[in-house]
Amino acid sequence: MSRGSVLPQYIAGLSASFGAFCMGASIGWSSPVETMITEDDAYGMAVSSSQFGWVSSLLTLGATCVCIPIGFMIDWIGRRPTMLALIPPYIVGWILMIFANNLAMLYVGRFILGMCGGAFCVTAPMYCTEISTTSLRGTIGSFFQLLIVSGVLYGYIVGAFLELLTINILCAILPIIFAAVHFFMPESPVYLALKGRQDDAAKALQWLRGKDADIQDELKEILEETEKNNEKEKVNIFAALNRPLTRKGLAIAVLLQMFQQWTGINAILFYSASIFQETGIGIDGKYCAILIAVVQVVTTVVAVLIIDKAGRRILLLISSFFMAITTCLMGVYFQMQTNDPTSVESIGWLPVSSICIFIVFFSIGFGPVPWLIMAELFSEDIKSVAGSIAGTSNWLSAFLVTLLFPILKTSITPGPTFWIFTVIAVIAFFYCIFFVPETKGKTILEIQHILGGGKAEKPEKSEEQKS
């Protein structure tokens, strides 16, 4: 039996995940342009700091609003057409940002960019897991997080050295690049099989596995699974979501997405520049942001390389353990600084190293794994809507954390604020021990069996894995 090639899967996975790069660039845009817009009047109009705060946060609000509607669109027109359909509004959003001459254009532009990026955050992970072999599902499913942090780095770099108009144009061309590449990718074979398009599913699967690969066994498995889903009695979406297995999977997916945000990643990224400056290590804020983004990208590359070897659950446990330690140490530092500023003059290295270690361990666990598990837990007939609900919980949490962090930092001081993140990280650690199943190397049927209370069974190796 021909082993086939992994290259087409990597190409298709990276292509879909480039939508995450577009979203990452939109996220990275905010930090370097704040001074240009609020102090240098780069748009030719006055924008206050509070108004710019809304410009920034409307991105996450847009993503929050779109996740559930996009879940229905994914099932209606397909994964690939949905991603391609996002390109025109994406371009409209950047046109509004380029030519903005009033606050309304900035607000609407950022909201549209958030909607398009949030839609990618649901669609791309699902597409990546559906086109992958079981042995590569973790690696290709992690491309999403790798591309989003790479997009943030891109936004930081162009923002650090170029003028606002050039920055906007360089971000606006990214969706066009996505469309030019992804247009030539196949639709998900799983979606095609669900729609009864067996010949198209076979062609897509052959393209993904290589022209010389023997796809008969895998195609048979996909067709049998989708036929079971199609034979199920048609029920409304609320009844489907109320299935015991779906409820359990949804609880796991939603809580992992919430833990990802409520352990403080966005707050720490937001505060990192001022920490670096306050500790007197002499790094400019914009270079500090680039440094942290580089750490994220490098560590996420490591996660991509090891996620199918180490497993999902162990990476989540390691990640939450070290996030708890580092946020606790940051809390200790800032509490000492609040009580006696001179007491921390000799330990300026503590918050700096804590931030870097936090970023490292977030990036190998709670960065990529929640998105991957979100796309692995559900049966095909409910995957789109359930994944959309999980994605909504992520972006809503991101919006709330970004909104509440400055308020908490002022009202209860930074030390206790970071200790809140510590407590949440500890809860996440124990939740992963007792409730999160290991999905590495398991088919959807085996994952559903585990969710149903069955013991994890070691899956038999396919011919591809044996070879």
N, C-alpha and C positions, 0 to 999 in steps of 0.2 A: 504493500500500500504506500502511495506517495505521501511524504510528510508535508509537502506544501511549503509555502513561504510565509514568514511572519511580517515581511516588509509591507505588503498591502494593508495589513491591519494597523501597523504603526502609522502609515501615511493617512489612512482614513481617520484614525483616532486623533492624530495631531491636527488634521484639518478641522474636524469638528471642535476641538478644544481651542482653536484659534479664536473662536468667539469669546472664550474666557480671557484671552489676551486683550481683546477689545475692551472688555469690562474692566480688566486690571488697569489699562491705560486711563480709563475714565476715573477710577479710584485714585490712581497716582497723580492725576492732573491737579487735584485740589491743593495739596500741600505746597508745591513750588510756586503756584500762581497767586496765592492769597495776598502776598505783599504787593504784587504787580497790580492787582485789581483794587484792593482796599486803600493802598497808600499812594501808588503811582498813577492811579486813574487810567489804567491801560485801555479800558473800554471807552474812555472819554466821558465817563459819568461817575458820580460819587456812589460808592458802595461801602456801607458800614460793615464792621466786623460781624455784627449780628445778622445782617442781611446775607453776608457771605456764608455764615453758618447754615442758613437755609439753602443756599446754592449747593453746598456740600452735601447736606443731609437729604435733599430731595432725590439724590441718586438712589439711596437705599430705600426711600419711601416708594419710588417708582418700581423698584425690583419687588418690594413687598406686594404691591397691588397686582402685578402681572402673573405671579407664579401659578395661582389656581386656574385662571382662564387659559393659560398656555397649556396646561395639562389636558384640557379638552381639545385644544387645537392639534396637539401632538397626535391624538388618536383619530382625529377627523381627517387631516391631510397628510400626516406622516411626520417622521423625525426630520429627514433631510429637507423637504419643502418648507417646514416650519422655520428652520434655521435660515434658509435662503430668503423667506418672506420677511425676516427681521431686518434685512439690509436697507431697504428704502427708508423705513422710519429711523434707523440708526443714522443714516446720512442726513436726514432732515434734522435730527437732534444736533448734530455737529454743525450744520449750516446755521442753525439758530445761535449756537455758541460763537461761531466765527463773526457773524454780522450783528450780534446783539447791540442794541443802542438803548435798551431799557431793561429794568429788572425782570419784567414779565418774560422777555425772550430768554433770559438766563434761566429763570425758574423752569419754564416749559422745556427748554432744551435739556437741562439736567434730568428732569423727570422722565423724558422720553429715553434718554440714554440709560437711565436706571431700569426702565421697563424692558428695553432690548437686552441689556446685560443680564437681568434677572431671568428672562426667558431662556437665554443660553445656559444659565446655571441649572435649569431643570432638564433641558433637552440634551445638552452635550454629554453629561455623565450617563444618561440612559442610552443614548446612541452608542457610546463607547463600550458599555458592557454588553450590548446586544450584538455587536460586530466581532467580539473577541472570543477566542477559544477560552475554555475554563482556565487553562494554565497561564494565560496572559491577561486575564480580566483585571487583576489588581493593578498591573503595570499600566495598561492602557487606560483604565478607569482613573488612575492618578494623574494622567496628562492634564486633566482639567485644572487641578490645583497648581501644577507646575506652570501652566500657561498663564493663570491669573496672577501669580506672584511675579512672573516674568513681565507681564503687562504693567504691573505696578512699578517695577524697576524702570521700564521704558518711560513711563510717565515722569518719574523722578529725574531721569537723566536728561530728557529733552527739556523738562521744566527748569533744570538748574542752569542751562547754558544758552537758551534761546528766548526770543521775544514771544509774547502771547500769541500773536497771529500765527507765527510759524509753529508753535506748540499745537494750536488747535488744528491746523492743516495736517500736521504729521499724525495726529490722533484720528482725524476724519478719514484718512486714506486706509486705515486698518480694516474697516468693514468691507471696503471694496476689494482688498486683497483676499479677505476671507471668501467673498462671493466668487472671485476668479478661480480659487483653488477648489472650494467645496462643491462647486457646480459639477465637477467631474467625478465626484465620489458616489458610491452606490447608496441606495436606501437600505435601512436595516432589514436583513432577511427575516427577522422575527416579526416585524411589522407587516411585511409583505405576506408572510404565511398567515398571520392573523386575518388579513383581508382576503384570503383565499387565492392569492396570486402565486401559485406554487412555482410556475415556470420562472417568474421574475425573482422569487426568493432563491431558486437554484442558481440563477445567473449572478445575483448579488453575492451569494455565498462563494461561488466559484472564483469571482474576482477577488474576494477578500482572502481566500485561502491559497490562491495561485492557480494558474491555468492547468498545471499538471497534478494538482491535489485531488485525491479521492474524497468527495464530500458526501457520499451516499449515506453513511451512518449518521453523520451529524445532521444532515438535512432530514433524515427520517425522524430523528429525535425532536427536532424543531417542529416538524409537521404534526407529530403525535401530540406534543405538548400544546400547541396552538389549537389543534382539533378538540382537545379536552376543554380548553377555555371556550371555544366557540359553541360546544355542545351544552355548556352550562346554561341553565335557565336564565333568560335575560331578566335582570332585576335592576331597580333604580340604583343610582350611585350611592345613596345613603345606606341601602341594604347591603351593597357590596362592601362598603367601608365598615359595616358592623359585623362582618365575619370575624370570628375569634382570632384567626391567624393574621388577618389584616390589621385588626386592632393592636395586636401584640407587636407586629412589625412597625406599625405607624408610631407606637409609643417609643420604640427604640430609635427610629429614624429622627423623629421630632426632637427627642431629648438630646441626641448626639449633636444635632444642628444647634440647639440652644446652648449646650455646653461649649460648643466651639466659640460662640460669641461671648457668653457670660463669664468665661474664664479670663476675659480682658484683653484679647488680642488687639482689637481696634483702639481701645483706650491706651494701651501701652505704646502702640505705634504713634498715636496722637501725642503722647507725653514724652516720647523718647528724645526729640530734638532739644526740648528745654532741659531734660535731665543731663544730657551730654554737655550742654552749655553751663548749667548750674554747678556741675562738678569740676569745672575748670580745666577740662582736658584739651580745650582749644580747637574743637572741631566745629566748623560752621554748620548750622542747622540743615542746610540742603545737602551737604556732604554726609552728614549723619544719617539722613533718610536714605541716601543711596547705599551707604554701608550696610544698614539694616536690611534693605531690600536684597542686596547681594547675598547676605547670610541666609535669607529666606529661600532664595532661588537655589543656592548650592545645597542646602539641607533638603529641600523638596526633591532635588535630583536624587539624593541618597535614598529618600523614601520611595521614589519610583522604582529604584533598583532593588530594594529589599522587601517591598510590600508583599510580593508573591512568595517570598522565601520565609520571612518572619511571621507573616500573618497579620490580620487586622487588629485582633483583640490585644495582643501583646504590645503593639505599637501605641494603642490608645492608653494602655496602663502605664507604660513608660512615660508617655507624653504628659498625662495628667499628674503623675507623681512629681516630675520635675517642674511643671508649671506651678504646682502648689508650693514647692520649696522656694522657687524664685520670687513669686509674688509675696510670699511671707517675708523674705529678706528685704524686698523693696519696701514693704510696710514698716519693717523695723527701722530701716534707714530714715524714712520720712518722718516717722514718729520721733526718732532721736533728733532730727533736724528741727522739728516743731518745738520740742522741749528745750533744746539748747543747740543753736546753729553751729557753735564752735566745736561741738562734740563729733561732728561728722567730717571735719576738715581733712582728717587723715585717712578716711575710708571712702573717698570719692569713687574708688574702683568698684565698690560693692554694687551700687545700682546699675552701673554700666555693664559689668559682667553678668549681673542678674538678667538684664534685658536681653543680652546676646544669647545666654543659655535658654531663656524662655523662648526666644524666637526659634532656636535650633530644635527644641523638643516639641514645640507646637507644630513645626513644619514637618516632622516625621510622623506625627500621629493625628492630632485633632485638626490639622490643616486639611490633608487629603482624605483621610479615612471616612469621615461622616458623609462626604459626597459619594464615595464609592459604595458604602453600605446602603445608602439611600436607594441606589439603583439595583441592588442585589436582593433585597428582602421580599419583594412583592411578586405575586403571580402576574402574568402578562396582562390580564384583563383589567387590573386595577393599578398597575405600576405607574401610569402617567399621572393620575389624579393623586394617588398617595405620595408620589415623589414631589408633586407640586405643593402639597400641604407642608411637607417637610422643608422644602425650599422657602416657603412663605415664613415659616417659623425662624429660619436663619436670618432672613433680611429684616424681619420685624425686630428680632433681637439686636441685630447690628444697629438699626435705627435708634432703638431705646438706649442701648449702651452708649452710643455716641452722644445722645441727648443728655443722659443722666450723669455721665462721668464728670463733666465740669461742675455740675451742680453739687454732687457728692463731695468732690475734691474741695470745694469752697465751704460747704456746710459742716462736714465732719473731719476735714483735713485729709491729706493724701494717704497717711498711714493706714487708718481704718478702712479707707476705700480699697486699698490694695488687699487688705485682709479679707474683705468680702470676696474678692476674686479667689483668694486662697481657699476659703470655705467651699466655694462652688467647685474648685478643682478637686478637692478631697471627695466631695459628693460624687463627682464624675468618675473618680478612680473606683470607688466602691460600686457604683452603678455598673461600670464595665465588667467588674469581677463577677457580679451576680446575675446580670441580665443581658449582656451583649453576647450573642453567639459568634463563634469563629466561622466565617464564610469562605475562608481561603480554600480554593480547590474543590468547592462543592457546587453541584448543579442547583438550579432553582428548586427541583423536587426535594433534594436533600436538605436545602435550607428551610423549605416549608415543613419538612419532617421534624427538624430541630425545633422550629417555632411551635410546633404542635405538641412538644413535650417529649419527643423521641430522642434517644441518645444520638450523638453525632456518630455517623458511620464513615469509615474511611472509604472514599469513592474509589471505584476501580479505575485504573489508569486507561486512558484511551490509547489507541495506536500511536497517536501523535506524541503523547507524553512518554510512552515507552521508548519511542525512537529518539 
